[in-house]
Amino acid sequence: MTLRGLLKTMATLVTGFYTVNKAHEEFSIPSSYSRIVARELGLQERELPRLLRGTGLPVEVLLAGDESRISGRQQLQVLANAREIGNADDFGLRLGRQLGPSSHGPIGYLALSSPDLRTALFSLRDFLPIRIPFALLEVHERDRWLRCGINFMLEAGAPERQMLLESFALVIQALVESFLGRRLTEALIRFEFSKPAYHRIYANYVHSPIEFDHGHSEVLIPAALLSELNPYGDAESYAAAREMCAGLLAQAPATALSMTDRVKRFLLAQPAGSVSEEDVARSLYVSKRTLARRLQAEGSGYRQIREGLLSEMAALHLRQGELTVESIAALLGYHDSANFRRAFRRWYGCSPQAFRRRGYMA
């Protein structure tokens, strides 16, 4: 599927989303955001029920690999519980720091595949409702600025709304900084709420000037930055790589997941090579040793799962695409194509080029 085709498919999903949600206002949200909340709090398995108090949700929604969707009300309750558990008024900033582009699933990957920053921000505006249906992003250019505002269609208490607005500002900041390859210092962040008691720590999270007590919250980005080109290279290849991972992800069962299944789903949902065994264990709220013990009980292991996924993705790229071996190596997280070639020979007993020739002849 080309990037244009991916955009068309996602546009269809947006239309379908609005049709469904016009009839009811549950605002179905992926449980992955609540998992990010739990990880930021550093919770262990036994502590997870506290985060879900008052939601009626089972603990399983917080485990890696779960594909449940929860209501907007449940998400707000999770945020309220998190603020209480963490005993931190600044939890919105802490949470926002974790919401990089990849945390938004295919929407984030689409934004990062955009040819320039302007397209990325408009892509986020157009497709964010698929991921966070109660949030509508407003993006328009005026007076040498690109103004990014947010409307929440779900009534929230003042503390939860403030958390959401702080997180939103950091979502925009993270996307822009992904393109710039540096901190965004020349933007302007405006918040509708008054300066909080913890305002001095904003500098630890927000890299641009901040103003409070405005009529509405928005992030103003200098228009001069909008033509900043995508540093990730070939957008078509990147989108194709994400489509392939999504296809592999769909093959893993979404219910009654074993620990092996959960590790596979977590790895497939991240850019290849971007997470470690410690990251996987943390996503499951266990130690690295506990993860290894549970995988061993299932006749598996982290390295075995990771190598299996990498080898499968490498083979699919060679059979189905026209990417160079160097491009495939980069997509799979290998900084040196020679290391990829050695790994491939270990997996299949031949070079990637020889494997591709056999595939074409088959």
C-alpha positions as CSV (number, residue, x, y, z in Angstrom):
1,M,0.0,0.0,0.0
2,T,1.3,3.5,-0.9
3,L,1.3,6.4,1.5
4,R,-1.6,7.8,-0.5
5,G,-3.5,4.6,-0.2
6,L,-2.8,4.5,3.6
7,L,-4.2,8.1,3.8
8,K,-7.3,7.1,1.9
9,T,-7.9,4.1,4.2
10,M,-7.5,6.1,7.3
11,A,-9.9,8.8,6.0
12,T,-12.5,6.1,5.5
13,L,-11.9,5.1,9.1
14,V,-12.4,8.7,10.3
15,T,-15.7,8.9,8.4
16,G,-16.9,5.7,10.0
17,F,-15.8,6.8,13.4
18,Y,-17.9,10.0,13.3
19,T,-20.9,8.1,12.0
20,V,-20.7,5.6,14.9
21,N,-20.0,8.2,17.6
22,K,-22.7,10.5,16.6
23,A,-25.2,8.0,17.9
24,H,-23.4,7.5,21.3
25,E,-20.7,9.4,23.2
26,E,-18.7,6.6,24.7
27,F,-15.5,7.9,22.9
28,S,-13.8,4.5,22.6
29,I,-10.1,4.9,23.4
30,P,-7.2,2.3,23.1
31,S,-6.2,0.9,26.4
32,S,-2.5,1.6,25.5
33,Y,-2.7,5.1,26.9
34,S,-3.7,3.7,30.3
35,R,-0.7,1.4,30.1
36,I,1.6,4.4,29.5
37,V,0.0,6.0,32.7
38,A,0.8,2.8,34.7
39,R,4.4,2.7,33.4
40,E,5.0,6.3,34.2
41,L,3.8,5.6,37.8
42,G,6.2,2.7,38.0
43,L,3.4,0.3,39.2
44,Q,4.0,-3.3,39.8
45,E,1.4,-6.1,39.1
46,R,-0.2,-6.0,42.6
47,E,-0.7,-2.3,42.3
48,L,-2.6,-2.2,39.0
49,P,-6.1,-2.5,40.5
50,R,-5.6,0.9,42.3
51,L,-5.2,2.6,38.9
52,L,-8.4,1.1,37.7
53,R,-10.5,1.8,40.8
54,G,-14.0,3.1,39.8
55,T,-13.6,2.1,36.1
56,G,-15.0,-1.5,36.2
57,L,-12.1,-2.6,34.0
58,P,-10.1,-5.8,34.5
59,V,-6.4,-5.7,35.1
60,E,-5.8,-7.4,31.8
61,V,-6.4,-4.1,29.9
62,L,-3.1,-2.8,31.4
63,L,-1.0,-5.7,30.1
64,A,1.1,-5.4,26.9
65,G,-0.7,-6.9,23.9
66,D,-4.2,-6.1,25.1
67,E,-6.3,-4.5,22.3
68,S,-9.3,-3.4,24.5
69,R,-10.8,0.0,24.0
70,I,-12.2,1.9,27.0
71,S,-14.6,4.7,27.3
72,G,-13.7,8.4,27.7
73,R,-15.2,8.4,31.2
74,Q,-13.0,5.4,32.2
75,Q,-9.9,7.1,30.8
76,L,-10.6,10.3,32.9
77,Q,-11.1,8.1,36.0
78,V,-7.7,6.5,35.3
79,L,-6.1,9.9,35.1
80,A,-7.8,11.0,38.3
81,N,-6.5,7.8,40.0
82,A,-3.0,8.3,38.6
83,R,-2.9,11.9,40.0
84,E,-3.9,10.5,43.4
85,I,-1.5,7.6,43.3
86,G,1.4,9.6,42.2
87,N,0.5,12.4,44.6
88,A,1.6,14.8,41.9
89,D,-0.2,17.8,40.5
90,D,2.2,17.8,37.6
91,F,1.3,14.3,36.4
92,G,0.0,15.8,33.1
93,L,3.5,16.9,32.3
94,R,5.0,13.6,33.3
95,L,2.5,11.8,31.2
96,G,2.9,14.1,28.2
97,R,6.6,13.4,28.2
98,Q,5.9,9.8,27.4
99,L,3.6,10.6,24.5
100,G,6.0,10.6,21.6
101,P,4.7,10.0,18.0
102,S,5.1,6.2,18.2
103,S,2.7,6.1,21.2
104,H,-0.2,7.0,18.9
105,G,0.1,3.8,16.8
106,P,-0.4,4.1,13.1
107,I,-1.4,7.8,13.4
108,G,2.0,8.6,14.8
109,Y,3.8,6.6,12.2
110,L,1.8,8.3,9.5
111,A,2.9,11.7,10.9
112,L,6.5,10.7,11.0
113,S,6.2,9.4,7.4
114,S,5.0,12.8,6.1
115,P,7.3,14.7,3.7
116,D,7.5,17.8,5.8
117,L,6.4,19.3,9.2
118,R,3.3,21.0,7.8
119,T,2.0,17.8,6.4
120,A,2.8,15.9,9.6
121,L,0.8,18.4,11.7
122,F,-2.2,18.4,9.4
123,S,-2.1,14.5,9.3
124,L,-2.2,14.5,13.1
125,R,-5.2,16.9,13.0
126,D,-7.1,14.8,10.4
127,F,-6.6,11.4,12.0
128,L,-6.2,11.9,15.7
129,P,-9.9,11.2,16.3
130,I,-9.3,7.6,15.3
131,R,-7.0,7.3,18.3
132,I,-8.4,9.8,20.8
133,P,-12.0,10.4,19.7
134,F,-12.8,13.0,22.3
135,A,-10.0,15.3,21.2
136,L,-10.3,17.5,18.1
137,L,-7.1,19.2,16.9
138,E,-7.5,22.6,15.2
139,V,-4.6,23.6,13.0
140,H,-4.5,26.9,11.0
141,E,-1.9,29.3,9.7
142,R,-2.1,33.0,10.7
143,D,0.2,35.9,11.4
144,R,3.4,33.9,10.7
145,W,2.4,31.1,13.1
146,L,0.8,27.7,12.8
147,R,-1.7,27.6,15.6
148,C,-2.5,24.2,17.1
149,G,-5.5,24.3,19.4
150,I,-7.4,21.4,21.0
151,N,-11.1,20.9,21.8
152,F,-12.2,18.2,24.2
153,M,-15.7,16.9,23.6
154,L,-15.8,15.1,26.9
155,E,-16.6,17.1,30.0
156,A,-13.7,16.8,32.5
157,G,-13.0,18.1,35.9
158,A,-10.6,21.0,36.2
159,P,-7.6,18.8,37.3
160,E,-8.1,16.2,34.6
161,R,-8.6,18.9,31.9
162,Q,-5.4,20.6,33.0
163,M,-3.6,17.3,32.7
164,L,-5.0,16.7,29.2
165,L,-4.0,20.2,28.1
166,E,-0.4,19.8,29.4
167,S,-0.1,16.4,27.7
168,F,-1.5,17.8,24.5
169,A,1.2,20.5,24.4
170,L,3.9,18.0,24.9
171,V,2.5,15.7,22.1
172,I,2.8,18.6,19.6
173,Q,6.3,19.5,20.9
174,A,7.5,15.8,20.6
175,L,6.3,15.6,17.0
176,V,7.9,18.9,15.9
177,E,11.2,17.9,17.7
178,S,11.2,14.6,15.8
179,F,11.4,16.6,12.6
180,L,13.8,19.2,13.8
181,G,16.2,16.7,15.5
182,R,16.6,19.3,18.3
183,R,14.6,21.0,21.0
184,L,11.8,23.3,19.9
185,T,12.6,26.6,21.6
186,E,11.0,29.1,19.3
187,A,7.3,28.1,19.8
188,L,4.9,29.7,22.2
189,I,2.7,27.6,24.5
190,R,-0.5,29.2,25.8
191,F,-2.7,27.7,28.5
192,E,-6.2,28.7,29.5
193,F,-5.6,27.9,33.2
194,S,-3.9,30.1,35.8
195,K,-0.2,29.6,36.6
196,P,0.0,26.6,38.9
197,A,2.0,26.3,42.1
198,Y,4.4,23.9,40.4
199,H,5.0,26.3,37.4
200,R,8.8,26.4,37.9
201,I,9.2,22.8,36.8
202,Y,7.6,23.4,33.4
203,A,11.1,24.2,32.2
204,N,12.0,20.5,32.7
205,Y,9.3,19.5,30.1
206,V,8.4,22.4,27.9
207,H,11.3,23.9,25.8
208,S,9.5,27.1,24.6
209,P,8.1,30.1,26.4
210,I,4.8,29.6,28.2
211,E,1.9,32.0,28.9
212,F,-1.1,31.3,31.3
213,D,-4.6,32.7,31.7
214,H,-5.4,32.8,28.0
215,G,-8.9,32.4,26.5
216,H,-7.9,29.0,25.1
217,S,-5.0,26.7,25.0
218,E,-2.8,26.4,21.9
219,V,0.7,25.8,20.7
220,L,2.0,28.4,18.2
221,I,4.7,27.1,15.9
222,P,6.7,29.6,13.6
223,A,5.6,29.2,10.0
224,A,9.2,29.3,9.0
225,L,9.6,25.8,10.4
226,L,6.8,24.2,8.4
227,S,8.8,23.3,5.4
228,E,11.3,21.3,7.6
229,L,11.8,18.0,5.7
230,N,11.3,14.6,7.1
231,P,14.7,13.3,8.5
232,Y,13.5,9.7,8.3
233,G,14.1,9.4,4.5
234,D,11.8,7.5,2.2
235,A,8.2,7.9,3.5
236,E,6.8,5.2,1.2
237,S,9.3,2.6,2.6
238,Y,8.5,3.7,6.2
239,A,4.8,3.4,5.6
240,A,5.2,0.0,4.0
241,A,7.3,-1.2,6.9
242,R,4.5,-0.2,9.4
243,E,1.9,-1.8,7.2
244,M,3.9,-5.1,7.3
245,C,4.2,-4.9,11.1
246,A,0.5,-4.3,11.4
247,G,-0.2,-7.4,9.3
248,L,2.1,-9.5,11.5
249,L,0.5,-8.0,14.5
250,A,-3.0,-9.0,13.3
251,Q,-1.8,-12.6,13.1
252,A,-1.2,-12.8,16.8
253,P,-4.3,-13.7,18.9
254,A,-5.9,-10.7,20.7
255,T,-7.5,-12.8,23.4
256,A,-6.2,-15.3,26.0
257,L,-2.7,-14.1,25.3
258,S,0.2,-16.0,26.6
259,M,3.3,-14.2,27.8
260,T,5.0,-15.1,24.5
261,D,2.0,-13.5,22.6
262,R,2.2,-10.3,24.6
263,V,5.9,-9.9,24.0
264,K,5.4,-10.4,20.3
265,R,2.6,-7.9,20.1
266,F,4.6,-5.3,22.1
267,L,7.6,-5.7,19.8
268,L,5.6,-5.4,16.7
269,A,3.9,-2.3,17.9
270,Q,7.3,-0.5,18.3
271,P,9.8,0.6,15.6
272,A,12.2,-2.3,15.1
273,G,15.2,-2.2,17.3
274,S,13.9,0.6,19.5
275,V,13.1,-1.3,22.7
276,S,15.1,-3.6,24.9
277,E,14.3,-6.6,27.0
278,E,14.1,-4.3,30.0
279,D,11.5,-2.2,28.2
280,V,9.4,-5.2,27.4
281,A,9.5,-6.4,31.1
282,R,8.5,-2.9,32.2
283,S,5.5,-2.9,29.8
284,L,4.3,-6.1,31.6
285,Y,5.0,-4.7,35.1
286,V,7.5,-7.4,36.0
287,S,11.2,-7.6,36.4
288,K,13.5,-8.9,33.6
289,R,14.1,-12.0,35.6
290,T,10.4,-12.7,36.1
291,L,9.8,-12.2,32.4
292,A,12.5,-14.7,31.5
293,R,11.1,-17.2,33.9
294,R,7.5,-16.9,32.5
295,L,8.7,-17.2,28.9
296,Q,10.9,-20.2,29.8
297,A,7.8,-21.9,31.3
298,E,6.2,-21.5,27.9
299,G,9.2,-22.9,26.1
300,S,10.3,-19.6,24.8
301,G,12.7,-16.7,25.5
302,Y,13.0,-13.0,24.7
303,R,15.9,-13.4,22.2
304,Q,14.2,-16.3,20.5
305,I,11.0,-14.2,20.0
306,R,12.9,-11.1,18.8
307,E,15.1,-13.1,16.4
308,G,12.0,-14.9,15.0
309,L,10.2,-11.6,14.3
310,L,13.2,-9.9,12.7
311,S,13.9,-12.9,10.5
312,E,10.2,-13.1,9.4
313,M,10.1,-9.4,8.6
314,A,13.4,-9.6,6.7
315,A,12.1,-12.4,4.6
316,L,8.8,-10.6,3.9
317,H,10.7,-7.5,2.8
318,L,12.9,-9.4,0.4
319,R,10.0,-11.4,-1.1
320,Q,7.5,-8.7,-1.4
321,G,9.3,-5.4,-1.9
322,E,12.1,-3.8,-3.9
323,L,14.0,-2.2,-1.0
324,T,17.7,-2.5,-1.0
325,V,19.4,-4.7,1.6
326,E,20.7,-1.6,3.2
327,S,17.2,-0.1,3.5
328,I,15.8,-3.3,5.0
329,A,18.7,-3.4,7.5
330,A,17.9,0.2,8.6
331,L,14.2,-0.5,8.9
332,L,14.9,-3.5,11.1
333,G,17.1,-1.4,13.4
334,Y,20.5,-2.5,12.2
335,H,22.9,0.5,12.0
336,D,25.4,-1.6,10.1
337,S,24.1,-3.6,7.1
338,A,27.1,-6.0,7.6
339,N,25.6,-7.1,10.9
340,F,22.2,-7.6,9.3
341,R,23.8,-9.8,6.6
342,R,25.5,-11.9,9.2
343,A,22.3,-12.3,11.1
344,F,20.4,-13.2,8.0
345,R,22.9,-15.9,7.1
346,R,22.5,-17.3,10.6
347,W,18.7,-17.4,10.1
348,Y,18.5,-18.8,6.6
349,G,21.9,-20.1,5.7
350,C,22.4,-17.8,2.7
351,S,22.8,-14.1,1.9
352,P,19.8,-11.7,1.6
353,Q,20.6,-11.4,-2.2
354,A,20.6,-15.1,-2.7
355,F,17.3,-15.4,-0.7
356,R,15.7,-12.8,-2.8
357,R,16.8,-14.5,-6.1
358,R,15.3,-17.8,-4.8
359,G,12.1,-16.0,-3.9
360,Y,11.7,-14.5,-7.4
361,M,12.3,-17.9,-9.0
362,A,9.8,-19.7,-6.7
